């Protein structure tokens, strides 16, 4: 007899061709594409419970989503079977799909991909080069003027810890009980005139929070905002005090944590 | 008084979102997009004379196209002005356009970008990794089984020189006087299980020639075709004797030569 299982998927996706994660009528979305693939594959309606609704153009290295179904195949076979169905052959016999299942794990039936989430890690990629590379346009934020990476590193550290991040929230998000969040770690790596990455992990993120943090750090790297203002920006609890919102295509949802010990 | 000039553009483009170079009604093409941008910018109809009609999905690092017009601005300002007009702001204020003008040069009035072309260089990119990278799916040919790169290097050398390359031509190209072409140089670089590049320069290329050369070398790298068969494949003058046609998205038009001494 086939038993219903609660399956947690780890998913990478290229967000360039999608209108974000969340299912929308008449728009290509990651959730919509994945649900319709899973539903035809398993011949029943599959509803995905995703951890994060990434915006249009945002990518994932390790997004998470769960679904309940009686599948009639071993859990470890799910990635291969779903990836074959996702394979994107409309672009030819060797084409790679924009969505890829990296892992499938069986979870307890009461596990919930979003409510049980203990934290997430995002990576933001900046190309600080004078030359424009047309081939990376959907995958990095191109900033041509040199950035003071050392100043950005110092400013980033001030964000670490528990703060009210209201200054780093765009309007238009879901109503929330509180705008207090904890950043476990934030790191800026790379060099002026090269490839720069901002890696930030926390217990939760407000709408556009990583993109506004990035935009603020870029403005500081250009000397438009003084490093000593970072604490004042936090204290102001006012979006207009922070920097610009960096574009979506440099942002990658890197990891989703379900256990406290996974947090880095 | 403003004089008509013959301007030669050097152009990079990401072919992922285009149905190839050549203008087509109701399809996004590089020529179509560039001509309409130039025409609105210079307020007159601009017709581009391109060197190569790349297929859908094929990229360019240094394509060439010329046009004649009275412009009323110095030639050296053309790249900046056209790039600003091409900037692709529909994807947001920081977006990079898929087409970029790298250079503009004033040529004699009787210069013709295609007829005066003395040769071209293409690069074909292969990712020979077990892991599939969703972010490079439009930019490399992913081959998961290990390739014998040393065998590919040896086989490639046999193609160098002047041969009838009929075995390496897809049907559907334009009628040609001869299928004899000269490959100036061909080089395979990279390692088994890593990133591999095939670089090939010649006086001209038949329809899909570089993609069939690549597919044949991949089949040899997998042991499906023996290296000693390469000369027989050339001599057969029969497409069915060569290997598969590698997909378009790994191919880059790298350089266009107008002087014999530029050839490498």
HADDOCK unambig.tbl for C-alpha pairs under 7 A between the chains (distance, minus, plus):
assign (segid A and resid 13 and name CA) (segid B and resid 134 and name CA) 6.36 0.50 0.50
assign (segid A and resid 14 and name CA) (segid B and resid 134 and name CA) 5.94 0.50 0.50
assign (segid A and resid 14 and name CA) (segid B and resid 135 and name CA) 5.65 0.50 0.50
assign (segid A and resid 94 and name CA) (segid B and resid 247 and name CA) 6.81 0.50 0.50
assign (segid A and resid 96 and name CA) (segid B and resid 134 and name CA) 6.78 0.50 0.50
assign (segid A and resid 96 and name CA) (segid B and resid 137 and name CA) 5.50 0.50 0.50
assign (segid A and resid 97 and name CA) (segid B and resid 134 and name CA) 6.75 0.50 0.50
assign (segid A and resid 98 and name CA) (segid B and resid 134 and name CA) 5.39 0.50 0.50
assign (segid A and resid 99 and name CA) (segid B and resid 134 and name CA) 6.79 0.50 0.50
assign (segid A and resid 134 and name CA) (segid B and resid 13 and name CA) 6.34 0.50 0.50
assign (segid A and resid 134 and name CA) (segid B and resid 14 and name CA) 5.94 0.50 0.50
assign (segid A and resid 134 and name CA) (segid B and resid 96 and name CA) 6.76 0.50 0.50
assign (segid A and resid 134 and name CA) (segid B and resid 97 and name CA) 6.75 0.50 0.50
assign (segid A and resid 134 and name CA) (segid B and resid 98 and name CA) 5.39 0.50 0.50
assign (segid A and resid 134 and name CA) (segid B and resid 99 and name CA) 6.79 0.50 0.50
assign (segid A and resid 135 and name CA) (segid B and resid 14 and name CA) 5.64 0.50 0.50
assign (segid A and resid 137 and name CA) (segid B and resid 96 and name CA) 5.51 0.50 0.50
assign (segid A and resid 247 and name CA) (segid B and resid 94 and name CA) 6.81 0.50 0.50
